[in-house]
Amino acid sequence: MDPNPIRTALNVCKHLISKRVYAVVVSHPLTGDLSPAAVSYTCGFYHIPVIGISSRDSAFSDKNIHVSFLRTVPPYSHQADVWVELLKHFNYKKVIFIHSSDTDGRALLGRFQTTSQSLEDDIEIKVQVESVIEFEAGLDNFIDQLQEMKSAQARVYLLYASKVDAKVIFRDAALFNMTEAGYAWIVTEQALKADNVPEGILGLKLVNATNEKAHIRDSIYVLASALRDMNQTKEITDAPKDCDNSGSIWETGRELFNFIRKQVLLNGETGKVAFDDQGDRINAEYNIVNIQRRKTHVVVGKYYFHRENSRMQLNVEEKRIIWPGRQQVKPEGFMIPTHLKVLTIEEKPFVYTRKLNDDQENCLPDEIVCPHFNSTQDETARYCCKGYCMDLLKELSKKINFTYSLALSPDGQFGNYIIRNSSIGGKKEWTGLIGELVAERADMIVAPLTINPERAEFIEFSKPFKYQGITILEKKPSRSSTLVSFLQPFSNTLWILVMVSVHVVALVLYLLDRFSPFGRFKLANTDGTEEDALNLSSAIWFAWGVLLNSGIGEGTPRSFSARVLGMVWAGFAMIIVASYTANLAAFLVLERPKTKLTGINDARLRNTMENLTCATVKGSAVDMYFRRQVELSNMYRTMEANNYDTAEDAISDVKIGKLMAFIWDSSRLEFEAAQDCELVTAGELFGRSGYGIGLQKGSPWADDVTLAILDFHESGFMEGLDNKWILQGNIQQCEQFEKTPNTLGLKNMAGVFILVAAGIVGGVGLIVIEMAYKKHQIKKQKRMELARHAADKWRGCVEKRKSLRSSASAQRRIKSNGVNDTATISFAVDKFQRTTGPERAWPGDTDIRQRRIEESGGVQPVPRYLPAYTTDVSHLIV
């Protein structure tokens, strides 16, 4: 090869392609700028396979450029596989990754992140990269980056750098004492060659990396095997003869490349030889090198292919390793911070918040200062927190000896895994409390944080400090009290029959007493007076009086037959009244309403057609649970549109009846039901889980927190928190309330009062009608009296004239007869008096005389017309 790539390409055409080569094996010196890129470009243009035996740059893995390039050595980025195995072996879960900003550095980082996150799919052993430090090649100093690294928790550094850059990094790291005890460095082959590499560093070295003869033998063997296999199934055509014919594609070369890539050499001189899809060597063996005294490179382990297990395996002799600071014991790999940033969220009864009104006011002894975390809104507001989780946090800090600064969730949410950028390729990120912990802006979450798989993939949970599940909160259905609720003991049909029976019995009583020979219509009292007969009105009054158990002073039946019916009616009334009283007590006092829902399997919740609104909190653990459950998918689609931002809003709507069912954590809902006896939880718990304390992945505090919580459970501390904050003695009150009967109120008996009011209004209305009717009767009677008076007066005048005519004719006869007998005259006068005397008074004189008698105190005055009735005939004539 020539340092000039164009000249190299011409040499390939002149000396290789012109001789119809089927494949090319290429190498280059370990030092210098010579690269097989020109050979790969030229041969790739004609699809002639090229096998590199020393080129380890990651650029050759790009098959868009190096179409037909394979190699028997792995690229530098494959050292990430060994790094992951080393971290797993030493149980290092948090590291800082340092790399140069070239193709190999970025490829190494990408492979490390992919391999570490998919390592056996085991959450417990996944490695977390706390920080990535990227630098430009050709460093002058590394001080700023080292200061950032020193403030981080991780003390395990993975370094990819060239020999020159590694020298600068090691020099500056020594100034900060970051190559002494407590630190661990794992570096690549290039960095291991730096002159000032510190003692205790671990590095990698590819086995047989410089043994060209062994690589050439393995290459030829693989190529021969590929040709043999290809010859059995494919037709091998001649290779291109020159570089002038650029229009044709050599299909045999393309097929030969695929055959070479599929070859596996188990017993090659450089170990097991196999290739991946990019044509890179896999299953390469490495030595684990430890820098010890006097810069000696000591092999303390090996990464090799295990034939029995058919997989790569790491073997490390830890006793032979000397760590930085000449320590024999492996460093912990992290610095345990003693002051933690703790986040929480308002959720009764676990966390209560109280806003301070002014700067002079301070939190109470049982409260903790908790401002909003990284919130741009209401920055000056100060809050105090107390509750179940706050007492737990205080006890934890004492138990495992740490200090803390507490803050509230910046957005008031537990956290949801959503796409931040709605554009194509938007990245999914966590919000709320989980987002702060994943971004390492906080160290711990002490809140009612439900443990679920979605969250556990990104953060670490302690053992549950409280076990709980999911349940449904609803308002107790109260019996609808209408104005006619007092009629509920009997059905409408029964009430109609009772009303009809009253009037039928009254009618029969009247008829029996009317036609019986012993009734009041037939018999008189012994004293000669006659009692009032039992009329139809009295019979109805009697029947109602017996039914309503009221006293009956008059109008009772007299006949024996009617009284027998009265006794039977009284028995009927007793049974009806007793039945009504018993049912009224059952309806209005003793019966307690049952919950409307039976649980999550209630058909009304599953049926989207039912008019029943249910909801949960957006992005919560309950929301994630419903999304996971396929059998609840229809229900989730219905309730998704109704979901609330906070549990407080949902519980408020349940209390006012706007929301019929709120699905949430059982601990919170049982607390609400204990506080308000009008609320009740429906059905059994489902989706059982627990509340845990959230920590960063690989947090050094995880084990200590878990052990402390287990100790709290054993000592009864957690039970004490339950009694203090969740139960609060209110469950017994609600149970007692359940056992006591309801007190009747106005809403239950309003109909009775309305009935009485209707009776009063009816009575007043009837008396008005009666008075109007009586007044009408009086007017009618007066008109009849006036007519009668006029008729009587006319009749009197007629009779008087008749009398006068008869008297005149009698006088004339007397005179004509010459009779002057006084007795005769007196007889005539007496006869006239008998005819027209007091018994024949003028019409209307009766009423006048009666008034005069009343005015004179009972003495009857002398009639005014008596002076006219004398024996003096002349007076009479006048």
Residue pairs with C-beta under 8 A, 6 or more apart in sequence:
1 8
1 11
1 26
1 28
1 34
1 35
1 36
1 38
1 39
2 8
2 11
3 33
3 34
5 35
5 37
5 38
5 41
6 38
8 38
8 39
8 42
9 38
9 39
9 41
9 42
12 24
12 38
12 39
12 42
12 43
13 42
13 242
13 243
16 24
16 43
17 42
17 43
17 46
17 48
17 239
17 240
17 241
17 242
17 243
18 241
18 242
20 238
20 239
20 240
20 241
21 48
21 239
22 48
22 49
22 227
22 239
22 252
22 253
22 256
23 48
23 49
23 50
23 51
23 223
23 256
23 260
24 39
24 43
24 48
24 49
24 50
24 51
25 50
25 51
25 52
25 53
25 216
25 219
25 220
25 223
26 36
26 39
26 40
26 50
26 51
26 52
26 53
26 55
27 36
27 52
27 53
27 54
27 55
27 212
27 215
28 34
28 35
28 36
28 54
28 55
30 54
30 210
35 55
35 57
36 50
36 52
36 55
37 59
37 60
37 66
39 50
40 50
40 52
40 60
40 66
40 68
40 69
41 65
41 66
42 243
43 49
43 50
43 68
44 50
44 65
44 66
44 67
44 68
44 69
45 67
45 246
46 239
46 240
46 243
46 249
46 250
46 253
47 67
47 68
47 249
47 250
47 251
47 253
47 254
47 257
48 68
48 239
48 240
48 250
48 253
49 68
49 70
49 223
49 253
49 256
49 257
49 260
50 66
50 68
50 69
50 70
51 70
51 71
51 72
51 219
51 222
51 223
51 260
52 60
52 69
52 70
52 71
52 72
52 73
53 71
53 72
53 73
53 212
53 215
53 216
53 219
54 73
54 209
54 210
54 212
54 215
55 71
55 73
56 71
56 73
56 74
56 75
56 76
57 75
57 76
57 103
57 104
58 75
58 76
58 77
58 103
58 104
58 107
58 108
59 65
59 66
59 103
60 66
60 69
60 71
60 75
60 280
61 75
61 77
61 107
61 278
61 279
61 280
62 278
63 278
63 279
68 253
68 254
68 257
69 279
70 257
70 260
70 261
70 275
70 279
70 280
71 279
71 280
71 281
72 215
72 218
72 219
72 222
72 270
72 273
72 281
73 206
73 209
73 215
73 281
73 284
74 206
74 280
74 281
74 282
74 284
75 104
75 107
75 280
76 104
76 107
76 108
76 160
76 188
76 189
76 190
77 104
77 107
77 108
77 110
77 111
78 111
78 280
78 282
78 284
79 108
79 160
79 188
79 189
79 204
79 286
80 108
80 109
80 111
80 112
80 115
81 111
81 115
81 312
82 204
82 286
82 288
82 303
82 314
83 112
83 158
83 186
83 204
84 112
84 115
84 116
84 119
84 127
85 303
85 312
85 314
86 186
86 202
86 288
86 314
86 316
87 93
87 95
87 116
87 127
87 156
87 186
88 119
88 125
88 127
89 314
89 316
90 184
90 330
90 333
91 333
92 127
92 156
92 184
92 333
93 125
93 126
93 127
93 128
93 333
93 697
93 698
94 127
94 128
94 129
94 130
94 153
94 154
94 156
94 333
94 334
94 697
94 698
95 127
95 128
95 129
95 130
95 154
95 156
95 157
95 158
95 333
96 129
96 130
96 131
96 132
96 133
96 149
96 152
96 154
96 156
96 157
96 158
97 109
97 112
97 129
97 131
97 132
97 133
97 158
98 133
98 135
98 145
98 149
98 157
98 158
98 159
98 160
98 161
98 169
99 105
99 106
99 108
99 109
99 132
99 133
99 134
99 135
99 159
99 160
99 161
100 134
100 135
100 136
100 137
100 160
100 161
100 162
100 165
101 134
101 135
101 136
101 137
102 137
104 160
105 134
105 160
105 161
108 160
108 188
109 132
109 160
112 129
112 158
113 129
116 126
116 127
116 129
117 126
119 125
119 126
119 127
123 456
123 457
126 697
127 698
128 696
128 697
128 698
130 152
130 153
130 154
130 440
131 148
131 149
131 152
131 154
133 145
133 148
133 149
135 142
135 145
135 161
135 165
137 162
137 165
138 164
138 165
139 164
139 165
139 168
139 169
140 168
141 168
141 172
142 168
142 169
142 172
142 173
143 172
143 175
146 172
146 173
146 176
146 178
147 176
149 157
149 178
150 176
150 178
152 335
153 334
153 335
153 336
153 337
153 700
154 333
154 334
154 335
155 182
155 183
155 184
155 331
155 332
155 333
155 334
155 335
156 183
156 184
156 186
156 331
156 333
156 334
157 178
157 183
157 184
157 185
157 186
158 186
158 187
159 166
159 169
159 185
159 186
159 187
159 188
159 191
160 187
160 188
160 190
160 191
161 169
161 187
161 188
161 190
161 191
162 190
162 191
163 190
163 191
163 193
163 194
165 191
166 187
166 190
166 191
166 193
166 194
166 197
167 194
167 195
167 196
169 191
170 179
170 194
170 196
170 197
170 198
171 196
173 179
173 198
174 196
174 198
179 185
179 198
179 200
179 201
179 324
180 324
180 325
181 323
181 324
181 325
181 327
181 331
182 324
182 325
182 331
182 332
182 335
183 324
183 331
184 200
184 202
184 323
184 324
184 330
184 331
184 333
185 198
185 200
185 201
185 202
185 324
186 201
186 202
186 203
187 197
187 201
187 202
187 203
187 204
188 203
188 204
189 203
189 204
189 205
189 206
189 209
191 197
191 203
192 201
192 203
192 204
192 205
192 289
192 291
192 297
197 203
197 291
197 295
198 291
198 324
199 291
199 292
199 293
199 295
199 322
199 324
199 326
200 290
200 291
200 292
200 322
200 323
200 324
200 325
200 326
200 327
201 290
201 291
201 324
202 288
202 289
202 290
202 291
202 300
202 321
203 288
203 289
203 290
203 291
204 286
204 287
204 288
204 289
204 303
205 286
205 287
205 289
205 297
205 299
206 284
206 285
206 286
207 270
207 271
207 284
207 285
207 286
207 287
208 214
208 215
208 269
208 270
208 271
208 285
211 269
211 270
214 268
214 269
214 270
215 269
215 270
217 268
217 269
218 265
218 268
218 269
218 270
218 273
221 265
221 268
222 260
222 263
222 265
222 273
223 260
225 263
225 265
226 256
226 259
226 260
226 262
226 263
227 236
227 256
227 259
229 259
229 263
230 236
230 255
230 256
230 259
234 252
234 255
235 252
236 252
237 250
237 251
237 252
239 250
239 252
239 253
240 248
240 250
257 279
260 275
260 279
261 275
261 277
261 279
262 275
263 273
263 274
263 275
264 272
264 273
264 274
265 272
265 273
265 274
266 272
266 307
270 284
270 285
271 283
271 284
271 285
271 304
271 305
272 283
272 305
273 281
273 283
274 281
274 282
274 283
275 281
275 282
276 282
283 305
283 312
285 302
285 303
285 304
285 305
286 302
286 303
287 299
287 301
287 302
287 303
288 299
288 300
288 301
288 302
288 303
288 314
288 316
289 297
289 298
289 299
289 300
290 297
290 298
290 299
290 300
290 320
290 321
290 322
291 297
291 298
292 298
292 322
293 322
293 326
298 320
300 316
300 317
300 318
300 320
300 321
301 314
301 315
301 316
301 317
302 314
302 315
303 312
303 313
303 314
303 315
304 312
304 313
304 315
305 311
305 312
305 313
306 312
306 313
318 330
321 330
322 328
323 329
323 330
323 331
324 331
332 700
334 698
334 700
336 700
336 701
337 402
337 443
338 401
338 402
338 403
339 402
339 403
339 404
339 405
340 402
340 403
340 404
340 405
340 443
340 444
340 701
341 404
341 405
341 407
341 441
341 442
341 443
341 444
342 393
342 404
342 405
342 406
342 407
342 442
342 443
342 444
342 445
342 446
343 373
343 406
343 407
343 408
343 409
343 433
343 436
343 437
343 442
343 444
343 445
343 446
343 447
344 351
344 370
344 385
344 389
344 390
344 393
344 406
344 407
344 408
344 409
344 445
344 446
344 447
345 351
345 408
345 409
345 412
345 413
345 414
345 432
345 433
345 447
346 352
346 353
346 385
346 408
346 412
347 447
347 448
347 647
347 668
348 387
348 648
348 668
348 671
348 672
349 387
349 388
349 668
349 671
349 725
349 726
349 728
350 387
350 388
350 389
350 447
350 448
350 667
350 668
350 691
350 725
351 385
351 386
351 387
351 388
351 389
351 390
351 447
351 448
352 385
352 386
352 387
353 370
353 383
353 384
353 385
353 408
354 367
354 383
354 384
354 385
354 386
355 381
355 382
355 383
356 362
356 363
356 381
356 382
356 383
356 384
359 382
363 369
363 384
364 384
364 386
366 386
366 390
367 384
367 385
367 386
367 390
368 384
368 385
368 386
368 390
368 393
368 394
368 406
369 382
369 383
369 384
369 385
369 406
370 383
370 384
370 385
370 406
370 407
370 408
371 381
371 382
371 383
371 407
371 408
372 378
372 379
372 381
372 383
372 407
372 408
372 409
372 410
373 407
373 408
373 409
373 410
373 436
373 441
373 442
374 407
374 410
374 436
374 441
375 410
375 411
383 408
385 406
385 408
387 725
388 721
388 724
388 725
388 726
389 446
389 447
389 448
390 446
391 721
391 724
391 725
392 446
392 465
392 712
392 721
393 404
393 406
393 446
395 712
395 717
396 402
396 446
396 693
396 705
396 708
396 709
397 403
397 404
399 708
399 711
400 701
400 704
400 705
400 708
402 701
404 444
407 442
409 432
409 433
409 436
410 432
410 436
411 431
411 432
412 432
412 645
412 646
413 431
413 432
413 433
413 618
413 619
413 645
414 432
414 433
414 434
414 447
414 449
414 619
414 620
414 621
415 430
415 431
415 432
415 433
415 434
415 435
415 455
415 619
416 430
416 431
416 432
416 618
416 619
416 620
416 623
417 428
417 429
417 430
417 434
417 454
417 619
418 428
418 429
418 431
418 619
419 426
419 427
419 428
419 429
420 426
420 427
420 428
420 429
421 427
429 435
429 438
430 438
430 458
431 619
432 619
433 442
433 445
433 447
433 449
433 694
434 445
434 455
434 458
434 459
434 694
436 442
437 443
437 444
437 445
437 459
437 694
437 695
437 696
438 458
438 459
440 696
443 695
443 696
443 699
443 701
444 693
444 694
444 695
444 699
444 701
444 705
445 459
445 693
445 694
445 695
446 693
447 694
448 466
448 665
448 667
448 668
448 691
449 455
449 461
449 621
449 691
449 692
449 693
449 694
450 620
450 621
450 622
450 665
450 689
450 690
450 691
451 461
451 464
451 689
451 690
451 691
451 692
452 621
452 624
452 625
452 689
454 624
455 461
455 621
455 694
458 697
459 694
459 695
459 696
459 697
460 694
460 695
460 696
460 697
460 698
460 699
460 702
461 692
461 693
461 694
461 695
462 692
462 693
462 695
462 702
462 705
462 706
462 709
463 690
463 692
463 706
463 709
463 710
464 689
464 690
464 691
464 692
464 709
465 690
465 691
465 692
465 693
465 709
465 712
465 713
465 718
466 667
466 690
466 691
466 718
466 722
467 688
467 689
467 690
468 665
468 666
468 667
468 685
468 688
468 689
468 690
468 691
469 665
469 666
469 685
469 686
469 687
469 688
469 689
470 600
470 622
470 625
470 663
470 664
470 665
470 666
470 685
470 686
470 687
470 688
471 663
471 664
471 665
471 666
471 669
471 670
471 681
471 682
471 683
471 684
471 685
471 686
472 597
472 599
472 600
472 614
472 661
472 662
472 663
472 669
472 681
472 682
472 683
473 651
473 654
473 661
473 662
473 663
473 664
473 669
473 672
473 673
473 679
473 680
473 681
473 682
474 595
474 596
474 597
474 654
474 660
474 661
474 662
474 679
474 680
474 681
474 682
475 654
475 655
475 657
475 660
475 678
475 679
475 680
476 593
476 595
476 677
476 678
476 679
476 680
477 593
477 594
477 595
477 596
478 593
479 591
479 593
481 747
481 748
481 750
482 751
483 750
483 751
483 754
484 751
485 587
485 588
485 748
485 749
485 750
485 751
486 584
486 748
486 749
486 751
486 752
487 495
487 751
488 583
488 584
488 587
488 588
489 579
489 580
489 582
489 583
489 584
489 586
489 587
490 498
490 580
490 583
498 547
498 576
501 572
502 540
502 543
502 544
502 547
503 540
503 543
505 543
505 565
505 569
506 536
506 539
506 540
506 542
506 543
506 544
507 536
507 539
508 565
509 534
509 539
509 542
509 543
509 557
509 562
509 565
509 566
510 534
510 535
510 536
510 538
510 539
512 519
512 557
512 559
512 561
512 562
512 565
513 519
513 520
513 521
513 533
513 534
513 539
513 557
513 558
513 559
513 562
514 521
514 533
514 534
516 522
516 558
516 559
516 560
516 561
516 562
518 558
518 559
518 560
519 533
519 534
519 557
519 558
519 559
519 562
520 530
520 531
520 532
520 533
520 534
520 558
521 533
523 558
524 530
525 531
531 558
532 538
532 554
532 555
534 542
534 555
534 556
534 557
534 558
534 562
535 555
537 555
538 554
538 555
539 555
539 557
541 552
541 555
542 552
542 555
542 556
542 557
542 566
543 569
544 550
545 551
545 552
546 552
546 566
546 569
546 570
546 573
547 569
547 573
547 576
547 577
548 573
549 573
549 577
556 566
557 563
557 565
557 566
588 742
588 744
588 748
589 741
589 742
589 744
590 741
592 738
592 742
595 680
595 682
596 660
596 682
597 604
597 605
597 661
597 682
597 683
598 682
598 683
599 682
599 683
599 684
599 686
600 632
600 663
600 683
600 686
601 683
602 682
602 683
603 610
604 610
604 612
605 612
605 614
605 635
605 661
606 634
606 635
608 634
608 635
608 637
608 638
612 660
612 661
613 639
613 642
613 659
613 660
613 661
614 635
614 638
614 639
614 642
614 659
614 660
614 661
614 662
614 663
615 639
615 642
615 643
615 644
615 650
615 659
615 661
615 662
615 663
616 622
616 623
616 626
616 639
616 643
616 644
616 650
616 662
616 663
616 664
617 623
617 643
617 644
617 645
617 646
617 647
617 650
617 664
618 643
618 644
618 645
620 664
621 665
621 689
622 663
622 664
622 665
622 687
623 643
625 687
626 632
626 635
626 636
626 639
627 636
629 636
639 663
642 659
644 650
644 653
647 662
647 664
647 668
650 659
650 662
650 664
651 662
651 672
653 659
653 662
654 660
654 661
654 662
654 679
655 676
655 678
655 679
661 682
662 669
665 691
666 681
666 685
667 691
667 726
669 681
670 681
670 726
671 725
671 726
672 679
673 679
673 680
673 681
673 734
674 726
674 727
674 728
674 730
674 731
674 734
675 728
675 730
677 733
677 734
677 737
677 738
693 705
693 709
695 701
695 702
695 705
709 718
712 718
746 753
788 843
789 843
789 844
790 843
791 843
792 842
792 843
792 844
793 842
793 843
793 844
795 843
796 840
796 842
796 843
799 835
799 836
799 840
800 836
803 832
803 835
803 836
807 828
807 832
807 876
807 877
810 828
811 873
814 820
814 824
814 825
822 871
825 871
825 873
826 871
829 869
829 870
829 871
829 873
829 876
832 869
832 876
833 869
836 869
837 869
838 863
838 866
841 849
841 863
841 865
842 865
845 863
849 860
849 861
849 863
852 861
853 859
853 860
853 861
868 875
868 876
869 876
870 876
